[in-house]
Amino acid sequence: MVSSATPPTLEDTAAAAESPKMFQLYIRGDWAWVTGMIDRIKAAGYQGFCLTVDSALYSRRERPMSSRWSVDHTRAPQHREWQAKVTWDDVVRRRDYAGLPFLLKGIMAPDDAALAVQHGVDAVWVSNHGGRQLDHGEGTLDVLPEIMDVVGDAAEVVVDGGILRGTDVIKALALGARAVAIGKLQGWGLADGGQEGVVRVLDILDEELRVSMGLLGVTAVDQLNPSSLRPAHPITPPHEMRAWVHLPGTRLVEAQAAWPSRRHGRRLPSACPLVGSMPRRLVPCVSRRSQGTAPACRLGGVISCARPLPRRGEGPGLLPWFPHLRPCGTLPWRLKAIRSGATPMIIDTHTHVVSSDQVTHPLDPGARGWSTEVSNDVEDLIAAMDRAGVACATLVQPNATYGLDNASPCDSATQYAPRTVAVGILDPAALDAADQLSPWVNERGMQGVRLQSRAEADDPRGDALWQRATSLGVPIAIGGGQPEQVDRMRHMGARHPTVRFAPDHCAGWSGAADKAAMTSALERLAQLPNAYMRLSSTSLGPYADLTPPEQALFRRVIEAFTPQRVMWGSNFPSSGAGGYLGQVQLGQTALAWLSDDDRRWIMGETAHTLWPMLQGPARG
Ligand SMILES: Cc1cc2nc3c(=O)[nH]c(=O)nc-3n(C[C@H](O)[C@H](O)[C@H](O)COP(=O)(O)O)c2cc1C
């Protein structure tokens, strides 16, 4: 979402960012000005259009005043009058002229939400502008339930305000929002770590969301509903032993010294006193006027600060740091776990579709191997998954079948989304590999890329593709075979620490001549936090015939990655013994020493951390 108040020009931003974009317009002129802006927005390729309607006046913001920051000319009062004059008819006129999906941002009253729906908005955006406009206004979660009642299914509902943690996202979704947005949070990530910091913010949110869902006992967001929450009052004031640590005095600095860059990849920059990597320094959200009386987190919200904060009753309170922070909810909703009936979701991360329709999906002229003899249409695969109790799958483009044309897995995955996602193949050494990846991901929905190349895994020609995978947020699958190849993928993975990648088939461990050397190489690989391991049934099949010392080596590999970074895939129909069901059962039984919890991770939960968009079929 690009704001009209954000430099550089809307065209420059559009040209620099590949992801789908929406534009948020503040009205700063007459109809000719508005249509001129909308023409530019459309010409630049923005795919959604948003009007913000909570800014008729600019609030008195003490923090920018204290730092001598002033609004630029685009926000000057003489232009703002246009914003103040907007009527519902104007809204309709702008929506019709734009002809794009239309969002109305800044709705806080059910009556306004009803009017928005009547006037044909596509999305009602419940927002209090992050508490930056009306002081002492309501929290967005306070009004969300009533707005949901009014809007129903007539429009999408987006909510923002104080979203700082995965649990905040859960609360908003449970109350019915279709999407949440963040404002300050991404700003803090950006200030702390630039682009990498923003990615890290999203990674942390993503991880918190998944972990919290797991702890709640739900496997998909559509299992959340208002009954997952109950309003509650703060239980205790923040203290040092909380999960989200509140370190008094200078303890943060000491903690930082004792806990250097390992987890976040950097120390907090001393030049940036206000923000740190998020979970580092945590204090409860307070509203501007509460000045340190610190009601425990509203919306469960916590914020980060790298500067030691004064104790309650001492010093200037929180005002200098967070004068405008207003948490999203005034009710500190609590989450209720729903364990009954929540069964673990099995995700097959390595299965193949080979279409019997060779007119639509012709085999590559160089196709060879099993896929030239066996077809496995996506409908057949889904039926087999249903029989075997497999909820979701990543449809992996089989090697030597369609070359680098990923249409087959993409089409198949789209047909059964969100049960399926596609993992295509590209050659990382190709000059245009990165530019090929973007359209497959952005336009065809591909959610992972498998690398197939004559080049070595750490060939610098592959860096562009890894980098693009980072910015697109798609994981990488990579072949192995020998300890040296594993070391090479480790070099590459270390150069791109935010791409999650996994060798296929346990990096070929089962076929390795020197299993001890291979085990050591994989243990080294596992030291990279972004390295995952894919165990296919192909790698599990031979396990029963291994000698006990070899089995012990295999176990070391699993333990090095931990079940939280190991995922199973059937490799069906390439591995076909016992049919699909046989391959699934192999995954479920081959490693008898795994605990139920370990197995749950390997059979699905790890994969869900990589592909959180996967959702099993609706139950009952
Ligand atoms: C620095 C900053 C600038 C903002 N600029 C705009 C803007 O130009 N247009 C707009 O609609 N909202 C703007 N907002 C509000 C955000 O879009 C969003 O509603 C709000 O920040 C969400 O609350 P949160 O910051 O607590 O996540 C801005 C927020 C911040 C923090």
The ligand as an SDF file (V2000), in Angstrom:
LIG
                    3D

 31 33  0  0  0  0  0  0  0  0999 V2000
    4.6370    7.3710    9.9210 C   0  0  0  0  0  0  0  0  0  0  0  0
    3.2240    7.0480    9.5200 C   0  0  0  0  0  0  0  0  0  0  0  0
    2.7060    7.6210    8.3800 C   0  0  0  0  0  0  0  0  0  0  0  0
    1.4070    7.3340    7.9950 C   0  0  0  0  0  0  0  0  0  0  0  0
    0.9300    7.8630    6.8440 N   0  0  0  0  0  0  0  0  0  0  0  0
   -0.2980    7.5160    6.4250 C   0  0  0  0  0  0  0  0  0  0  0  0
   -0.7830    7.9960    5.1670 C   0  0  0  0  0  0  0  0  0  0  0  0
   -0.1040    8.7160    4.4550 O   0  0  0  0  0  0  0  0  0  0  0  0
   -2.0300    7.6030    4.7900 N   0  0  0  0  0  0  0  0  0  0  0  0
   -2.8080    6.7740    5.5540 C   0  0  0  0  0  0  0  0  0  0  0  0
   -3.9150    6.4340    5.1430 O   0  0  0  0  0  0  0  0  0  0  0  0
   -2.3600    6.3140    6.7520 N   0  0  0  0  0  0  0  0  0  0  0  0
   -1.1370    6.6630    7.1860 C   0  0  0  0  0  0  0  0  0  0  0  0
   -0.6800    6.1890    8.3860 N   0  0  0  0  0  0  0  0  0  0  0  0
   -1.5510    5.3210    9.1940 C   0  0  0  0  0  0  0  0  0  0  0  0
   -1.3210    3.8850    8.7780 C   0  0  0  0  0  0  0  0  0  0  0  0
   -1.7530    3.6730    7.4430 O   0  0  0  0  0  0  0  0  0  0  0  0
   -2.0550    2.8920    9.6460 C   0  0  0  0  0  0  0  0  0  0  0  0
   -3.4340    3.1420    9.6180 O   0  0  0  0  0  0  0  0  0  0  0  0
   -1.5840    2.8830   11.0710 C   0  0  0  0  0  0  0  0  0  0  0  0
   -0.2160    3.1980   11.1600 O   0  0  0  0  0  0  0  0  0  0  0  0
   -1.8350    1.5300   11.6790 C   0  0  0  0  0  0  0  0  0  0  0  0
   -1.5290    1.5060   13.0420 O   0  0  0  0  0  0  0  0  0  0  0  0
   -0.1250    0.9540   13.6000 P   0  0  0  0  0  0  0  0  0  0  0  0
    0.9070    1.9480   13.2110 O   0  0  0  0  0  0  0  0  0  0  0  0
   -0.3540    0.8900   15.0640 O   0  0  0  0  0  0  0  0  0  0  0  0
    0.1270   -0.3860   12.9590 O   0  0  0  0  0  0  0  0  0  0  0  0
    0.6070    6.4750    8.7830 C   0  0  0  0  0  0  0  0  0  0  0  0
    1.1370    5.9010    9.9320 C   0  0  0  0  0  0  0  0  0  0  0  0
    2.4360    6.1750   10.3060 C   0  0  0  0  0  0  0  0  0  0  0  0
    2.9820    5.5260   11.5460 C   0  0  0  0  0  0  0  0  0  0  0  0
  1  2  1  0
  2  3  1  0
  2 30  2  0
  3  4  2  0
  4  5  1  0
  4 28  1  0
  5  6  2  0
  6  7  1  0
  6 13  1  0
  7  8  2  0
  7  9  1  0
  9 10  1  0
 10 11  2  0
 10 12  1  0
 12 13  2  0
 13 14  1  0
 14 15  1  0
 14 28  1  0
 15 16  1  0
 16 17  1  0
 16 18  1  0
 18 19  1  0
 18 20  1  0
 20 21  1  0
 20 22  1  0
 22 23  1  0
 23 24  1  0
 24 25  2  0
 24 26  1  0
 24 27  1  0
 28 29  2  0
 29 30  1  0
 30 31  1  0
M  END
$$$$
